[in-house]
């Protein structure tokens, strides 16, 4: 329940921030903003009316919207009308939402780095809380047979005589502890997907090709701690984290388009709101900073998604403005409305397909 509320909170925040970008750009461009709504209609109540804009709270709590004078409908011309504004101003208003999501991602990354997020370290500082995380498991190894997997957290190790490795809890100490107990059973306590589990493993030789004669369990380990960065470093690192995230998302989108054009369509890597619940749950296990990192990544995805030239999205409307600028005349309203309707239908279909896949993943 808490995870679901957290997902709703993240999505509402990022969508409202996106609409806030449109709102600010419209105000600066002299376009009249008739309503700024949190949530979707029907309207619950009007919070306040300032400067000709109604600020409302609506019953469907999954986002927000901005209603601009001259955005839809006939006869909405004159001072403050969107359709009568220069096309460069219309484009600026559209791009502002995308830019605001990018800015939000940078801020979220920075706050997360300042709060502290789990990261690999070489050695712990005095009094620092650390944990050992499995980053890889060798197929066919004792660890693999016992059900350990990447992402699991090692909690404790005890040999058959009751000697524990936790007194020196670092990856090197664990490797040394295991290496001294060839053929001897070791009781391992670990956390898998939030659940504490126990398994008995026997170190075996030949598990690692590079060290065939050395007893091993078949896991790659890393020491992890949550470290806080000063604001200056956090802002600096957040900038590059945002850039890298944009690159990664663009690469994933290009790969998806490549599969579609090559006749091998697959949306297996696309995650919808239902799938996000699982990711938020996993992130929440690693602290609030990890949740902020995930929110930043979602914000970048929203930026790029809105730039896709599909009617009803900002990218589609930008494409229409570009065509109008070339032709030097407005696109026929009936055609625009028909394309927007098709765009909405496509987005709904896409969400249905993605949500279906999310549910299948949860069941699996």
C-alpha positions as CSV (number, residue, x, y, z in Angstrom):
1,X,0.0,0.0,0.0
2,X,2.8,2.4,0.9
3,X,4.7,1.5,-2.3
4,X,1.6,2.2,-4.4
5,X,1.1,5.6,-2.6
6,X,4.8,6.4,-3.2
7,X,4.4,5.6,-7.0
8,X,1.3,7.8,-7.2
9,X,3.2,10.6,-5.4
10,X,6.2,10.3,-7.8
11,X,4.0,10.3,-10.9
12,X,1.9,13.2,-9.7
13,X,5.0,15.2,-8.8
14,X,6.7,14.6,-12.2
15,X,3.5,15.3,-14.3
16,X,2.6,18.4,-12.3
17,X,6.2,19.7,-12.7
18,X,5.9,19.1,-16.4
19,X,2.7,21.1,-16.6
20,X,4.3,23.8,-14.4
21,X,6.9,24.2,-17.2
22,X,4.1,24.9,-19.7
23,X,2.4,27.2,-17.1
24,X,5.5,29.4,-16.5
25,X,6.4,29.6,-20.2
26,X,2.8,30.6,-21.1
27,X,2.7,33.3,-18.4
28,X,6.1,34.7,-19.6
29,X,4.8,34.6,-23.3
30,X,1.7,36.5,-22.5
31,X,-0.6,33.5,-23.2
32,X,-3.6,33.3,-20.8
33,X,-3.7,30.3,-18.5
34,X,-7.3,29.6,-17.6
35,X,-6.7,26.7,-15.2
36,X,-3.8,24.9,-13.5
37,X,-5.1,21.6,-12.1
38,X,-3.6,19.0,-9.8
39,X,-5.2,15.7,-10.7
40,X,-7.7,15.2,-13.5
41,X,-11.4,16.2,-13.8
42,X,-14.0,16.0,-12.4
43,X,-13.1,19.0,-10.3
44,X,-13.1,18.6,-6.5
45,X,-12.9,22.3,-5.7
46,X,-11.1,25.5,-6.7
47,X,-8.2,26.4,-4.4
48,X,-7.9,30.0,-5.5
49,X,-8.2,32.2,-8.5
50,X,-5.3,34.6,-9.2
51,X,-4.3,36.6,-12.2
52,X,-7.2,35.1,-14.2
53,X,-6.1,31.6,-13.5
54,X,-8.0,29.0,-11.5
55,X,-5.9,26.7,-9.4
56,X,-7.9,23.5,-8.9
57,X,-7.8,20.2,-7.2
58,X,-9.4,17.3,-9.1
59,X,-10.7,13.9,-8.2
60,X,-8.5,11.6,-10.3
61,X,-5.1,11.8,-8.5
62,X,-2.7,10.7,-11.3
63,X,-1.2,13.9,-12.6
64,X,-2.1,17.4,-13.5
65,X,-2.9,19.7,-16.5
66,X,-2.7,23.3,-17.7
67,X,-5.7,24.7,-19.7
68,X,-4.6,27.5,-22.0
69,X,-6.9,30.1,-23.7
70,X,-6.9,29.3,-27.4
71,X,-5.5,25.7,-27.0
72,X,-8.8,24.0,-27.9
73,X,-12.1,25.1,-29.3
74,X,-13.3,27.5,-31.9
75,X,-13.5,31.3,-31.5
76,X,-10.7,31.5,-28.9
77,X,-8.8,34.3,-30.6
78,X,-7.6,37.6,-29.4
79,X,-5.2,38.8,-26.8
80,X,-3.7,36.0,-24.7
81,X,-4.8,33.3,-27.2
82,X,-2.3,30.4,-27.8
83,X,-3.3,30.0,-31.4
84,X,-2.7,33.7,-32.1
85,X,0.8,33.7,-30.4
86,X,3.8,33.5,-32.7
87,X,4.8,29.9,-33.5
88,X,8.1,30.3,-31.7
89,X,6.3,31.2,-28.5
90,X,4.0,28.1,-29.0
91,X,7.1,26.0,-29.4
92,X,8.7,27.5,-26.3
93,X,5.6,26.7,-24.2
94,X,5.7,23.1,-25.5
95,X,9.4,22.6,-24.9
96,X,9.2,24.1,-21.4
97,X,7.4,21.0,-20.0
98,X,10.2,18.7,-21.3
99,X,12.9,21.1,-20.0
100,X,11.2,21.2,-16.6
101,X,11.4,17.4,-16.3
102,X,15.1,17.5,-17.3
103,X,15.7,20.2,-14.6
104,X,13.7,18.1,-12.1
105,X,15.8,15.1,-12.8
106,X,19.0,17.0,-12.2
107,X,17.6,18.4,-8.9
108,X,16.5,14.9,-7.8
109,X,19.9,13.4,-8.6
110,X,21.6,16.2,-6.6
111,X,19.3,15.8,-3.5
112,X,19.8,12.0,-3.7
113,X,23.6,12.3,-3.8
114,X,23.6,14.8,-1.0
115,X,21.3,12.6,1.2
116,X,23.4,9.6,0.3
117,X,22.8,6.6,-1.9
118,X,24.3,3.1,-1.8
119,X,27.6,3.0,-3.7
120,X,30.6,0.7,-3.9
121,X,33.5,1.6,-1.6
122,X,37.0,0.2,-1.2
123,X,37.1,0.5,2.6
124,X,34.7,1.7,5.3
125,X,35.2,4.9,7.3
126,X,35.2,4.8,11.0
127,X,31.7,4.0,12.3
128,X,30.3,3.7,8.8
129,X,27.5,1.2,8.2
130,X,28.3,-1.1,5.3
131,X,26.9,-4.2,3.7
132,X,28.2,-6.8,1.3
133,X,26.2,-7.1,-1.9
134,X,26.4,-9.9,-4.5
135,X,26.9,-8.4,-7.9
136,X,27.2,-11.7,-9.9
137,X,26.8,-15.4,-9.5
138,X,28.7,-18.1,-11.5
139,X,26.3,-20.5,-13.2
140,X,26.5,-24.0,-11.8
141,X,28.4,-22.8,-8.7
142,X,27.4,-23.7,-5.1
143,X,25.9,-20.3,-4.7
144,X,23.9,-20.7,-7.9
145,X,22.6,-24.1,-6.8
146,X,21.6,-22.6,-3.4
147,X,19.5,-19.8,-5.1
148,X,21.7,-16.8,-4.4
149,X,21.5,-14.1,-7.1
150,X,22.8,-10.7,-8.0
151,X,21.4,-8.0,-5.7
152,X,21.3,-10.3,-2.6
153,X,22.9,-9.0,0.6
154,X,25.1,-11.3,2.6
155,X,24.3,-11.0,6.3
156,X,26.3,-13.7,8.0
157,X,28.5,-16.8,7.5
158,X,29.2,-19.6,10.0
159,X,31.2,-22.8,9.6
160,X,30.4,-26.1,11.1
161,X,32.4,-25.2,14.3
162,X,30.4,-22.1,14.8
163,X,33.2,-19.7,13.8
164,X,31.7,-16.6,12.1
165,X,33.1,-14.4,9.3
166,X,31.0,-11.4,10.4
167,X,33.7,-10.2,12.7
168,X,35.7,-9.0,9.6
169,X,32.8,-8.3,7.3
170,X,34.4,-7.3,4.0
171,X,34.6,-9.0,0.6
172,X,38.2,-9.9,1.1
173,X,37.5,-11.4,4.5
174,X,34.7,-13.4,3.2
175,X,36.8,-14.8,0.3
176,X,39.6,-15.7,2.9
177,X,37.0,-17.3,5.2
178,X,35.6,-19.5,2.3
179,X,39.1,-20.3,0.9
180,X,40.1,-21.9,4.2
181,X,37.2,-24.3,4.3
182,X,37.3,-26.4,1.2
183,X,34.7,-29.2,1.3
184,X,33.4,-27.9,4.6
185,X,29.7,-26.8,4.9
186,X,29.2,-23.1,5.5
187,X,25.8,-21.7,6.7
188,X,25.1,-18.5,4.8
189,X,22.5,-15.9,5.8
190,X,21.4,-13.5,3.1
191,X,18.6,-11.2,2.1
192,X,16.8,-11.9,-1.1
193,X,14.1,-9.5,-2.3
194,X,13.6,-8.2,1.2
195,X,13.3,-11.7,2.8
196,X,16.0,-13.1,5.0
197,X,17.0,-16.6,3.9
198,X,19.5,-19.3,5.0
199,X,21.4,-21.8,2.9
200,X,24.2,-24.3,3.5
201,X,27.0,-24.1,0.9
202,X,30.1,-26.2,0.4
203,X,33.0,-24.3,-1.2
204,X,34.3,-26.1,-4.3
205,X,37.4,-25.9,-6.5
206,X,37.2,-25.2,-10.2
207,X,34.4,-22.7,-9.7
208,X,36.5,-19.8,-10.9
209,X,38.5,-20.3,-14.1
210,X,41.1,-17.8,-13.1
211,X,41.7,-19.6,-9.8
212,X,40.7,-23.2,-10.5
213,X,42.5,-24.6,-7.4
214,X,41.0,-22.2,-4.9
215,X,37.8,-23.1,-3.0
216,X,35.0,-20.7,-3.8
217,X,31.2,-20.3,-3.6
218,X,30.9,-18.6,-7.0
219,X,29.9,-15.1,-6.1
220,X,31.3,-11.7,-6.9
221,X,31.0,-9.3,-4.0
222,X,31.2,-5.6,-3.4
223,X,31.2,-3.5,-0.2
224,X,28.5,-0.9,-0.3
225,X,27.8,2.1,1.9
226,X,25.5,5.2,1.7
227,X,27.7,8.3,1.6
228,X,26.6,11.9,1.5
229,X,28.2,14.4,-0.9
230,X,28.6,18.1,-0.3
231,X,26.1,20.2,-2.3
232,X,28.7,21.4,-4.7
233,X,29.9,17.8,-5.5
234,X,26.3,16.6,-5.6
235,X,25.2,19.2,-8.1
236,X,28.2,18.5,-10.3
237,X,27.8,14.7,-10.2
238,X,24.0,15.1,-10.7
239,X,24.6,17.0,-14.0
240,X,26.6,14.2,-15.5
241,X,24.2,11.6,-14.1
242,X,21.4,13.4,-15.9
243,X,23.3,13.5,-19.1
244,X,24.2,9.8,-18.9
245,X,20.6,8.9,-18.2
246,X,19.4,10.8,-21.2
247,X,22.0,9.0,-23.3
248,X,21.0,5.6,-21.9
249,X,17.3,6.2,-22.5
250,X,17.9,7.5,-26.1
251,X,20.0,4.4,-26.8
252,X,17.2,2.1,-25.4
253,X,14.6,4.0,-27.5
254,X,16.8,3.6,-30.6
255,X,17.1,-0.1,-30.0
256,X,13.4,-0.4,-29.6
257,X,12.8,1.5,-32.9
258,X,15.4,-0.7,-34.5
259,X,13.6,-3.9,-33.5
260,X,10.3,-2.4,-34.7
261,X,11.7,-1.5,-38.1
262,X,13.5,-4.8,-38.5
263,X,10.3,-6.8,-38.1
264,X,11.1,-8.0,-34.6
265,X,8.8,-5.8,-32.4
266,X,9.2,-6.2,-28.7
267,X,8.1,-4.1,-25.8
268,X,9.6,-6.5,-23.2
269,X,12.0,-3.7,-22.0
270,X,9.2,-1.1,-21.6
271,X,7.7,-0.6,-18.1
272,X,4.4,1.0,-17.3
273,X,2.9,2.2,-14.0
274,X,2.3,-1.3,-12.7
275,X,5.9,-2.3,-13.3
276,X,7.1,0.9,-11.7
277,X,5.5,-0.3,-8.4
278,X,8.1,-3.1,-8.3
279,X,11.0,-0.8,-9.1
280,X,9.9,1.7,-6.4
281,X,9.5,-1.1,-3.9
282,X,13.0,-2.4,-4.6
283,X,14.4,1.2,-4.4
284,X,12.7,1.9,-1.1
285,X,14.7,-1.0,0.4
286,X,17.8,1.0,-0.2
287,X,16.7,4.3,1.4
288,X,15.1,7.5,0.3
289,X,18.0,8.5,-1.8
290,X,17.5,5.4,-4.0
291,X,13.9,6.4,-4.4
292,X,14.9,9.9,-5.6
293,X,17.3,8.3,-8.1
294,X,14.5,6.2,-9.5
295,X,12.2,9.3,-9.7
296,X,15.0,11.2,-11.5
297,X,15.2,8.4,-14.1
298,X,11.5,8.4,-14.6
299,X,11.6,12.2,-15.0
300,X,14.1,11.7,-17.8
301,X,11.9,9.1,-19.4
302,X,8.9,11.5,-19.3
303,X,11.0,14.2,-21.0
304,X,12.0,11.9,-23.9
305,X,8.5,10.3,-24.2
306,X,6.9,13.7,-24.6
307,X,9.3,14.5,-27.4
308,X,8.2,11.5,-29.5
309,X,6.4,13.0,-32.6
310,X,3.1,11.3,-31.8
311,X,-0.1,13.5,-32.1
312,X,-1.4,14.5,-28.6
313,X,2.2,14.6,-27.2
314,X,4.4,17.7,-27.1
315,X,6.6,16.2,-29.8
316,X,3.6,15.7,-32.1
317,X,2.5,19.3,-31.6
318,X,6.0,20.6,-32.2
319,X,6.1,18.6,-35.5
320,X,2.7,20.2,-36.4
321,X,4.1,23.7,-35.7
322,X,7.1,22.9,-37.8
323,X,4.9,21.9,-40.8
324,X,2.8,25.0,-40.3
325,X,6.0,27.2,-40.3
326,X,7.1,25.6,-43.6
327,X,3.7,25.9,-45.2
328,X,3.1,29.4,-43.7
329,X,-0.5,28.6,-42.7
330,X,-2.3,26.8,-39.9
331,X,-3.1,23.2,-40.2
332,X,-6.8,22.4,-40.7
333,X,-8.4,22.0,-37.3
334,X,-10.4,18.9,-38.3
335,X,-7.2,17.2,-39.4
336,X,-5.4,18.2,-36.2
337,X,-8.3,17.0,-34.0
338,X,-8.4,13.7,-35.9
339,X,-4.6,13.2,-35.5
340,X,-4.8,14.0,-31.8
341,X,-7.6,11.4,-31.4
342,X,-5.5,8.8,-33.2
343,X,-2.5,9.7,-31.0
344,X,-4.6,9.3,-27.8
345,X,-5.9,6.0,-29.0
346,X,-2.3,4.8,-29.8
347,X,-1.1,5.9,-26.3
348,X,-4.0,4.1,-24.6
349,X,-3.3,0.9,-26.6
350,X,0.4,1.2,-25.7
351,X,-0.4,1.6,-22.0
352,X,-2.8,-1.5,-22.2
353,X,-0.1,-3.6,-23.8
354,X,2.7,-2.4,-21.4
355,X,0.4,-2.9,-18.3
356,X,-0.4,-6.4,-19.5
357,X,3.3,-7.2,-19.7
358,X,3.9,-5.7,-16.3
359,X,1.2,-7.9,-14.8
360,X,2.7,-11.0,-16.5
361,X,6.1,-10.1,-14.9
362,X,4.5,-9.8,-11.5
363,X,2.8,-13.1,-11.9
364,X,6.1,-14.7,-13.0
